[in-house]
Amino acid sequence: MSAITDTTNAAAAASGSFAQAMGAGTMGKEDFLLLLVTQLQNQDPMNPEDPTEFTAQLAQFSSLEQLFEVNKNLGEVVTSSGEMERLSALSLIGKEVVADNGKFRFSGDPMKLGYRLESEASDVSLHVIDGNGVNKASIPVQKTAAGEHFIDWDGIGLDDKLLPEGDYQLVVKALNAQDETLSSEALVKSTIRGVDMRGDGHWLVSDAGEFQLGHIASVREM
């Protein structure tokens, strides 16, 4: 009777540890191993643990340990990746970059705006759109061959006046001889002056606004 009581008490203690771990929202491999060892030490002599079930529990413990190791390795990879991104962003200070999202900030000074064509076009037009979606400027384009092309834009809008400072979006429209839309990208060339490290990523600060590292298409020495 005493042996059964001891077994019951030990099992209850182990269950309490398990419940405490689950209540805390975390169950480590040490908790799992404690439950397994307690179960072996306090099994009913009249009804010993099934070897097949014990083997399955050992396999579960092995899988759990592997998952903890994988999680640890993934955490290290994420940390390492963040440090590499930080170093990459800092290394761009003073470099000339090309961003491919078409967004830019106009400060009143001339800018280098451009476009990339996947194939030769019959007609290409560039438009500067303000925050309300209104076309504020159309930039004359002459080159229609495949590749990257840049234009020095003076900031003059459709009304022949200098556009006010602010955020704009460059939009490129390219057509072939059959008036079919061709694949193209709007480009903004600028020089990186600094890096802002925020919760939503690393932002490159340039004379044409801010860009995330993922939008940088090319980098050149000044």
Secondary structure, 3 states (H helix, E strand, C coil): CHHHHHHHHHHHHHHHHHHHHHHCCCCCHHHHHHHHHHHHHCCCCCCCCCHHHHHHHHHHHHHHHHHHHHHHHHHHHHHHHHHHHHHHHHHCCCCEEEECCCEEEECCCCEEEEEEECCCCCEEEEEEECCCCCEEEEECCCCCCCEEEEEEECCECCCCCECCCEEEEEEEEEECCCCCECCEEEEEEEEEEEEEEECCEEEEEECCEEEEHHHEEEEECC
